[in-house]
């Protein structure tokens, strides 16, 4: 424990958005404060299976000193996160 979630309710985007049985796996699900990682509950974020270069981004509203990153992978198909890269920048890449 310790620290606080500086990404909570911040701006997010992703390369594509997976929709399953009418449930949209939005980028903002990752920063809504809900850590339910059961994909079937529709609280996860997910890109489309055919996405060649999938990405998910969060933009923090202020500069923060980050000491730890915590990611909650979904309980099913955990291999979809295999090989992911976490990058942190001090400014926008625009």
Protein Blocks (a to p, Z undefined) as FASTA:
>chain_A
ZZjdfkgopacddfbdcdeehiacdfklmmnopacfbfknopaccddfklmbgcdddddf
bdcddfbdcddddfbhklmmgoiacdddfbdfZZ
